[in-house]
Amino acid sequence: MKKIIAFASAAALGLGVAACDSAAENEAEENIEEMEDTRDAQVNEMEAEGAITDEQADAMDDQTDAMEESMEEQADEIDEM
């Protein structure tokens, strides 16, 4: 029971924090997610076609993740301005 209460509290806190995001921050984060999805699809397609190796695809995925993280940090700063 304590685990359920702790989980529910954490979920409520997360929703409360998410509700504090501005519309501009939310839009930026949606654009970032779309960019990530597009790039992931392109990498998967190139790998499936044999244009790149599995290792190259993994490196590109890591690069995409790093770009996404950096961009999301910048989006988080929108509300701090």
Order of alpha helices (4+ residues) and beta strands (2+ residues): alpha-alpha-alpha
